[in-house]
Amino acid sequence: MSTYLADSAKDLTVEGPSATFTYRRMGPQGGVPLVLLQRFRATIDWWDPEFLDYLAADHDVIVFDTVGTGYTTGEPRDSLDGFAEGAIEFIEALGLAQVDLLGWSLGGFVAQRVTLHRPDLVRKLVVAGSHPTAWAPGAPPMSERVLGIMAKPGGGDQEDMLYLFYPETATARALGVSHFDHLSTRLTAGAPVVSDAAAGGQLAAATTIQVTPFEQVAAELETIKQPVLFANGVHDVMLPAFGSFTAVQHLDNATLVLYSDAGHAFLFQHAKEFTTQVGNFLAV
């Protein structure tokens, strides 16, 4: 088994008005920190340590559990704006004047809401495996299989997550199994899970994109002036890449990157390539 520096990052805490936040911080400090926002049904233990090591080689990387989730206390939120408020609370509790954001999946929705609410706080934005915060016209709907897995207690088993995150090819599946192997050090017995209450709040927040008018969100995107990097796997069965293609058409300063052989977890399947892309984007 490979050894990753991210696996030795210590749990730190900071007090906010509504929660005691648990976070980990890796990499050289001194520049603008890169704050990561996690997916549905995940804690900080679910970030792939190989991915974190690549990012933290040149960046000050911060991962945290949002209010009422995993290691962080407080009442779970149930709206995208509620999660955005929690992220802003955490960033301010650390005393950070400005950050870069990288949101994956649900975290991508939240990162967009943070940027809209507090543009002064965000320098650059990376939206990975996500969508605008309304379903893009013409994007294929989530399948019954995807919706069924998302509704399962605990989010399903490894086979379910492999289906959600990786294409059904031998190469992609093998990389998916490696991803879950990477997580085994942190996901030991006794590590906190996402409670049913927290997962229910996240699901309620995420499903609002199905009913929010796209015209409203398109107008909001047009107010974002920060550089934005949207990235997806072409075979994402959860949040189709079509949504990212649509989003960048409404942004002043956006780049779109697609990985042709990957799905929702393209950022782990292509960890080195994508973190290089992120590094180049943040450096400009």
N, C-alpha and C positions, 0 to 999 in steps of 0.2 A: 504493500500500500504506500502511495506517495505521502510525503510529509509537506504540509502547507503552513506557511507563516500565519495565515488567517486563523488557523485552528488554535493558535496560542494567544490570540488577541483577548485581552481581559474584558470582562463585563464591567462597565462603568455606569454610574447613575447620575442623574441631574434632576433637580426638583423643578417642576412647572406648576402653574396654578391649579391644574386639574389632575396631575399624575406625577408619579416618580418614574421617569423614563430610564430604561436600560438601553445602553448603546455600546458599540465597539468602534474603536478608531485605529486606523492602520495607515502606514505610509508617512512620507515626509510632510511635516507641517510648515506653514509659512505662506502658502499661496491661498487661493480661494478653495475652500473644502468642497468635496463632491459628496453630497448626501444622497443615499439610495433609499428608494421607497418600494416596499415589497408587494408581492402579489397577494391574491385572495388565498386565505387559509394558510398563511405562512408566517413564521417568526424569523428572527435574525439567524437562527440555526439553519435555515433553508437556503441561504446564499451559498452558491458553490465556492469553496475556498480557492480553487484554481482560478476562477474568475476574479475573486477579490485580490489574490496575489498579483495577477497581471495589472489590475487597476492601481493597486497600492504601490507598485514599483516606482511610479512617478507622481502619484497624487495623494493628497490627504483625503482618505476615504472614511466616511462615517455611515454605519448602518445602525438602525434603531427599531425597536418595537413601538408601534403606535399606541395610543391610549386604549387601555383595556385589553391589550393583546399580548400573548406570550409573557415576557418578563416584566412588562410595564403595567403599572397599576391604573386604576381609574375605570370609569364607566365606558364600555365600548360605544363607538359612534355608529351611526346608521345612515349617513349621507356623505356624498363626495365632499361637500363643503365642510362637514364636520371633521372628516379625515384631514382635509387641508388645514383647518384651524389647529388640529392636533400637531401637524407637521410644523406649522409656523410657531406654535408654542414651544416645541422642542428646539427648533433652531434659535429662537430668542433666548431660551433658557441657557443655551451654551454660549450666549453672548456673541454670536456670529453676525456680522454686519451684512454679509453677502455670501451666497453659496451658488454652486452649480447643482442641478438636480438631475438624477437618473431614476426614472420610474419604470418599473416593469409591470405590465398587465394592469391590475387594479391600481398599482402605484403610478402608472402612466397617467391614468385619469386624475389622480390626486395631484400629481406634479403640475398638470395643466391648471388645475384650480388654484394651487398655491401661486403660480405665476400670474394668474388673473387678479387674485386678491391682493398680492403683495409684489408687484413688479420691481419695486426697489430692492427686494431681498434676493432676487434671482438674476444671476449673470447670464447663464446659458442653461438650456433645457434639453435633456435626452429622453425621448419617449420610446420605450422598447416593448415590442409585442403588445401594443395597445392601440387605441382608437381615439378619435375625438370623443367628447363626452356626450355625443348623440350618435345613433346608428347611421352610418353614411348611406344615403340613397343609392341603391344598386348593390350594396354589399350583401353577400349571401347570409341568410340567417343561421344562428346556431342550430345544430342538429339536435334531435331528441336525445341522442346518446350523450352529447356534451352536456346538455341541461340535466340529464339524469345523474351523471357523475358529479356535477357541481352540487347537486342537492343531497348527495349521499352523506350520512354522518361521517365525519372525519375526512371527507373529500375523496373517498375511495382508496383502493390499494395501489401498489406500485404499477400493476398492469394498467389500471385506469389512468394513472398519471403519465405513463409512457405514451398512451394513446393521445392524451391531451397535449403533450409537450413535444413529441417527436413524430416525424413521418414514419409510416409503416414499411420501412426498408431495412434490410439487414444492417447496413452501415449506420444509419441514424439510430436504430434501436440499440446497437452496441454502445454508441456514444451516450445514449440515454441511461443505460445500465451503469456506465462509468460515472455519470453524473450522480446517481443515487449512491454509488460506492463512495464518492468524494464526501457526501454528506454524513456518512456513518459515524465519524468521530464526534460530531456535535450532537447528532440525534441519538444520544444514549438514553437508557432508561432513566426516567426522572426529569428529562428536559420538558419544559412546558409546551403544551399544545395550544392551539387556538380553540377557545371554548365555543360551545354551541351558540351562546349569546353573541360573542364577537363575530363568529362566522355568519350568523344570521344578519347582523348589522352590515357586514361587508357585502353580502349578497343583495340586501335591499339597496345599498348604495350603488352597486354595479349595475343592477337591472334598471336603474333610472335612465340609462342611456337608450333603452328601448322605447321610451315614451317621451323623451325630451325632443322638442322640434329641432331638426338639424339647422334650419335657418338661424335660430337663436345662437347655436354654438358656432356656426360659421362666422357670424358677426363678432362673437367674442374672440375667436381665433385671430381675426383681422386686427384686433387691438394689441396683440402680442408682438412686441418689437424686438425681443431678444432673439439671438440665433437659436434655432431649434433643429435637432437631429431626430428624425423619425426612423425607426429601423424595425424590420419584421422578417420572419420566415415566410416564404411564399405559401407553404403548406400549413399555415396556422388554422386549426379547426375551431379554435375558440374565438379569436378576434381577427378575421380575415385581413390580409395585407391591403385589400382595397380601401379600408378605412384610413390607413396612413397615406395612401396615394391621394385620397380626397382631402385630407387635412392639410397637406403641404400646399394645396392650391389656394388656401385661404390664409397663408402665413407670408409675411414680408421677407423673411430671411430663414429659409428652411432647406434642409438637405434630406433626401430619402435614400435609404440603403435597404436592399432586399437580398436575402440569401435564398438561392433557388432550391436548395436541397434540405431546407430546414423548416421547422414549425415554430410553435409558441416559445420554446426554449432555445431558439437560435443563439442567444447570447452565451449559453453554456456549450452548445454544440460547436460553436465557432468562437470560443473564448478568446484566444489570442488575436484572431483577426478583428473581432468586434472591439475588444479593448484598445487595440491599435487605432481603429477608426475613431473611437471615443477620445483617445488621447490627442489625435490630430485635430479633431473638432474643438476640443477645449483649449488647445494651444494657439489657435488662430486669433 
